Amino acid sequence: MIQLFKSDEWRIIEEGFNRQNNRFTESIFSLGNGHMGLRGFFEEGYSGDSLPGTYMAGIYYPDKTRVGWWKNGYPEFFAKVLNATNWIGVKIRINGEPLDLAKNQIRDFYRELDLKQGRLLRSFVLMGPGGQETRFEFTRFLSMAREQVAVINLRIKPLNHEAEISLTPYLDGGVVNQDANYDEVFWEVKAKEISPAAAWLTMETKKTGFWLTTAFASQLVGEEVVSKRPEETSVTEKFLGYHYSLKVAAGQEVNLEKIVVACTSRDFEAEELAAVTLKKLTEAQQQGGPRLFAEHQQAMAKLWESSDIIISGDVEAQQALRYNIFQLNQTYSGRDPRLNIGPKGFTGEKYGGSTYWDTEAFCFPFYLYTKPEVAKNLLYYRYLHLERAKENAAKLGLKGALYPMVTMDGQECHNEWEITFEEIHRNGAIAYAIYNYTNYTGDTSYLKEYGIEVLVELSRFWESRVSYNPRKGKYMILGVTGPNEYENNVNNNWYTNLMAAWTLEYTLASIKSITTDDPQRYQELQSKLKFTEKELAKWQDINQRIYYPYVSELEVFEQQDLFMDKELQPVTELAAEDLPLNKHWSWDRILRSCFIKQADVLQGIYFFPERFSPKEVTRNFDFYEPMTVHESSLSPSIYSIVASRIGYHEKAYELYLRTARLDLDNYNDDTDDGIHLTSMAGTWAAIVQGFAGVLVREETLHLDPYLPPNWKELCFQFVFRGRHLKVAINHDEVAIEQLSGAALELVVWNKKRQVSTASKAHFTRGN
């Protein structure tokens, strides 16, 4: 675990540069705006250990799957998240020597990610030969108001000497991916041009044929040089740059401004891409850097207004929570239903593909509670991929739809057998998201128009995937991997069986509801989907007779058929040097152990709290949590929420801090590859669904809040069925202000309460 950053409610601050931590800090200081993003690598370049990465949403390369033994149904490709044209680059020389922090001596290194304003700042003093000192300050932001626009500023001030300064701002399309199998190059040049006004470069991906045009304009402003254009240009096959050279007196400062625009053929016709990009660049130049930043600030303020959570009394918890919310907002805006939430966002190449079950199981509540229309777009994204999901199921010889574990375009593109073929529980998360949206918002439009088709095909999949055991008179699901990926190819994973049976139940209930409420729509669906009474009766039978492993003597749900045959021991008996297991144990040893990577049985209990008594939940938590190593970033948040619900407040807070600061403190020693974006949404849920106890039961909003002892107050806003609510919680009281919408009846601390529009109600515990 690394504790590197100063505690601050709105900023991530690094003081002093440690070369050993460079990849880690590159991940932490990533930026994005939904359309594009980049890691926190240096503008001037860095010859030490680094993973430079600039990424465009939805752009990928289908790398052909290579295995020693090809199995029927195996995904044909692995979708690589591609490193794209480097647009931040500025080559710098001071008195003829290149700037390179891997080699130079520096002092006063400072880096700050301003979460409130969405801007990255870096500064230091370069120590030259003979005691020469030169101060550098870099700032960058990716506009949340104009998603194709980014701005970089570089300020240089020789402190005690006259300096010969050489600057070359550039575009470089000659980028590579670290995860390329054989040093492949994934981009080809289509066109380029450089003029005194602007430079632009168009690249095309191999195979997928995505076009990307990146353009920039730069100007140099100083105390003696009001505006200086470059003297020279530099052009090679994939490189376009301008060259500035000037002398700067001691104490004087020069400022290089670089405005960048990047557009892709996902949004514009390829043949028009260069013209569109240059037009947007001209418009951005007319605004200028300061006004572009002011627009960006306004957009950031609106985002924070809807999604901020204020914690009084715990700066580390507050900092981590805001960092996580910041990265969620920077990665996915919801404007484009063709996009989804990649587990690394714009922070690294690992985990190819942009969509995992993480979206529905972990990210969905954040958007559902703060921007329901964005959550609806996430559901629509899955509907758009329904035909692909049916193809995926057919490749395995099954009916219905099997949504991919990992995808870019609806096709399965994961290259690990035990995940691709066995983690079929992801279908359950898709169904649950449809239910979650409908139950929370009260809006049945998606369910009727699109969701019911998805549910029917998911149910057909489960019908064809179960096995009937006549000796036990039960339906079983064999050969699966549950959420706990430290077990593969098991029979009757309790969570998978639960989600399969529940999906069938919810589909039947939804069909019945549509039959009653909208007979015409029911006839349309029956004509299109051709479901029969016999088929529906089979689903009902499977739902009623599915098998659930159970340990009678302990009164707990068994994670899978043979879990109790393992040697059971708590994590506390492991030696410290064994952790994390995935870096120190063989895979064979992990699979045979009892240790659990992430919430499995507890994942199902989290989804359906109304189905289990407090005693059942407590028994299962007490049994499984001690064996859970939380080596998935997705694990601590679920356990934290369940702990809150059963009154294990100290444990809930411990696990909250672990999920909240997972990346900032590098708990699992794996943030070098990029942050764990989808677990960050779990942090938000641990606050709202855990500490604040927000839940919808039988159409009614419930709050059952408490605060950790060191917190003074918790404040947040959310939207519920057209009502905008603002909540403030302290140890004894809940204040709810209704900013819009009709009067609301809700339950706070198990008592019915009322709030009305433009009013603020105070509720005291026990009254």
PyMOL commands that set and color helices and strands:
alter all, ss='L'
color gray80, all
select helices_A, chain A and resi 19-28+129-131+270-307+315-331+358-370+372-384+386-395+417-420+426-441+445-465+494-517+519-529+533-545+563-565+571-573+576-578+581-584+587-592+601-607+609-611+614-627+635-645+649-660+671-673+677-691
alter helices_A, ss='H'
color red, helices_A
select strands_A, chain A and resi 11-15+31-32+36-38+54-56+60-64+77-81+90-94+97-98+105-114+119-127+133-142+149-158+163-172+187-194+199-205+211-222+232-235+239-248+254-264+309-312+467-469+474-476+550-551+556-557+695-697+700-703+713-720+723-729+733-740+744-748+751-755+759-764
alter strands_A, ss='S'
color yellow, strands_A
deselect
rebuild
show_as cartoon
